[in-house]
């Protein structure tokens, strides 16, 4: 099954990433290093829990689908 890429979405994501990269580089010097470390720790820890939740859900769905067919 072939699916065409959504070019507009890709361009918007790229532009948003570039804006975020430049904005982060510009504002980094005004934010204390300790605060940046806390923010990164929060993002990585929260991301870990979110990913584990979704991967567990995906495994449950795959199990249910395999039981149905």
Backbone bond lengths (Angstrom), bond angles and torsions (degrees), N, CA, C in turn:
res aa  C-N    CA-C-N  psi(-1)  N-CA   C-N-CA  omega(-1)  CA-C   N-CA-C  phi
1 X - - - 1.440 - - 1.529 108.41 -
2 X 1.288 117.42 119.87 1.454 122.50 -179.31 1.526 109.73 -100.28
3 X 1.308 115.02 137.59 1.458 120.96 178.61 1.526 107.70 -127.07
4 X 1.312 116.36 128.87 1.462 120.72 179.92 1.527 110.04 -73.49
5 X 1.330 117.50 141.49 1.466 119.23 178.66 1.524 111.45 -70.71
6 X 1.302 115.54 148.71 1.458 121.80 176.29 1.526 107.33 -89.04
7 X 1.324 116.42 95.25 1.460 121.70 -173.21 1.516 112.54 -66.29
8 X 1.307 117.91 -38.31 1.463 120.57 -179.33 1.530 110.17 -64.18
9 X 1.315 117.03 -42.86 1.459 120.70 177.73 1.525 110.57 -63.32
10 X 1.324 116.90 -40.94 1.458 120.65 178.52 1.518 112.44 -63.47
11 X 1.331 116.47 -42.14 1.467 120.38 178.51 1.524 110.19 -65.47
12 X 1.331 117.26 -43.22 1.460 120.26 179.02 1.523 111.57 -63.33
13 X 1.322 117.37 -40.27 1.472 120.57 177.29 1.519 110.74 -64.33
14 X 1.319 117.03 -41.30 1.460 120.79 178.40 1.513 112.36 -63.94
15 X 1.329 116.30 -44.75 1.463 120.49 179.02 1.529 110.29 -64.25
16 X 1.315 116.89 -42.88 1.466 120.36 177.89 1.520 111.91 -62.79
17 X 1.325 117.00 -38.93 1.460 120.66 177.06 1.515 112.07 -64.81
18 X 1.330 115.94 -40.84 1.469 119.11 179.22 1.530 111.17 -67.24
19 X 1.319 117.26 -41.29 1.469 120.59 177.69 1.523 109.87 -63.13
20 X 1.331 116.71 -44.13 1.453 120.49 178.44 1.522 112.54 -63.37
21 X 1.328 116.44 -37.37 1.462 120.69 178.79 1.528 110.62 -63.73
22 X 1.320 116.46 -47.55 1.457 119.71 -179.69 1.532 111.67 -68.57
23 X 1.325 116.95 -40.31 1.467 119.61 179.31 1.527 110.79 -65.28
24 X 1.325 116.85 -40.09 1.461 120.59 178.28 1.514 112.00 -65.05
25 X 1.332 116.63 -40.98 1.462 120.02 179.32 1.526 110.94 -66.60
26 X 1.323 116.79 -35.97 1.471 120.38 -178.99 1.533 111.71 -72.69
27 X 1.333 117.12 -40.20 1.464 120.21 -175.38 1.522 113.33 -87.06
28 X 1.322 117.75 -13.29 1.461 120.73 -176.96 1.525 112.21 -59.26
29 X 1.306 117.43 -36.66 1.462 119.99 -176.92 1.526 112.86 -71.51
30 X 1.329 118.14 -13.44 1.458 121.46 179.18 1.531 112.72 -97.20
31 X 1.338 117.37 -5.93 1.457 122.05 -177.48 1.523 108.43 -109.22
32 X 1.338 118.22 131.09 1.464 119.94 179.79 1.539 111.62 -61.94
33 X 1.326 116.07 147.98 1.469 121.54 -177.32 1.525 111.18 -61.15
34 X 1.321 116.90 -36.02 1.471 120.02 -178.89 1.536 110.97 -63.83
35 X 1.324 116.35 -39.52 1.461 120.43 178.24 1.522 110.96 -66.08
36 X 1.330 116.75 -40.49 1.472 120.32 177.83 1.525 110.33 -61.66
37 X 1.325 116.86 -41.22 1.470 120.53 178.95 1.523 111.07 -63.31
38 X 1.343 116.85 -41.07 1.466 119.93 178.72 1.533 111.29 -65.75
39 X 1.312 116.02 -40.20 1.470 120.13 179.01 1.523 110.09 -64.04
40 X 1.325 117.42 -45.34 1.464 120.64 178.53 1.525 111.45 -63.52
41 X 1.322 117.05 -40.70 1.461 120.25 178.33 1.526 110.65 -61.97
42 X 1.329 116.38 -41.62 1.460 120.32 178.94 1.523 111.04 -64.75
43 X 1.323 117.00 -44.31 1.463 121.02 -178.98 1.521 110.62 -64.24
44 X 1.333 116.78 -45.95 1.464 119.87 -178.07 1.521 111.50 -67.64
45 X 1.322 117.50 -40.05 1.466 120.12 179.18 1.521 110.26 -68.37
46 X 1.315 117.10 -45.80 1.463 120.65 178.64 1.516 111.44 -63.11
47 X 1.328 116.53 -41.80 1.466 120.45 177.60 1.514 112.15 -62.25
48 X 1.330 115.25 -36.76 1.473 119.70 179.04 1.528 110.62 -62.98
49 X 1.333 116.65 -45.43 1.460 120.00 179.94 1.531 111.69 -67.45
50 X 1.312 116.86 -39.76 1.460 119.99 179.34 1.520 110.59 -64.26
51 X 1.337 116.78 -45.35 1.462 119.89 179.00 1.518 111.65 -63.81
52 X 1.334 117.53 -41.15 1.468 119.06 179.38 1.532 110.56 -64.97
53 X 1.338 117.11 -37.00 1.456 120.17 177.06 1.525 110.81 -62.21
54 X 1.341 116.84 -48.84 1.458 119.89 -177.11 1.521 112.18 -68.93
55 X 1.343 118.12 -37.54 1.455 119.09 179.20 1.520 110.66 -67.86
56 X 1.331 117.45 -35.70 1.467 119.42 175.73 1.524 109.90 -65.55
57 X 1.325 117.42 -39.65 1.462 121.07 177.77 1.524 111.15 -63.58
58 X 1.323 117.09 -41.61 1.460 120.99 -179.85 1.518 110.04 -63.58
59 X 1.336 117.07 -41.59 1.460 120.28 179.00 1.528 110.57 -65.11
60 X 1.326 117.44 -39.59 1.466 120.48 177.63 1.527 111.06 -63.16
61 X 1.325 116.55 -43.04 1.464 120.63 179.79 1.521 110.25 -64.92
62 X 1.330 117.34 -42.45 1.467 120.52 178.66 1.520 110.43 -62.26
63 X 1.320 117.04 -39.53 1.459 120.42 177.87 1.515 110.94 -64.08
64 X 1.320 117.28 -44.79 1.466 120.85 179.72 1.538 111.04 -63.31
65 X 1.325 116.59 -41.29 1.456 120.34 179.82 1.518 110.59 -65.42
66 X 1.337 116.12 -41.99 1.470 118.62 179.81 1.528 111.85 -66.68
67 X 1.326 116.95 -29.88 1.460 119.51 177.51 1.529 111.91 -73.48
68 X 1.333 116.13 -30.34 1.464 120.05 -178.63 1.531 112.10 -75.73
69 X 1.318 117.88 -29.82 1.462 119.37 -175.14 1.485 110.99 -112.10
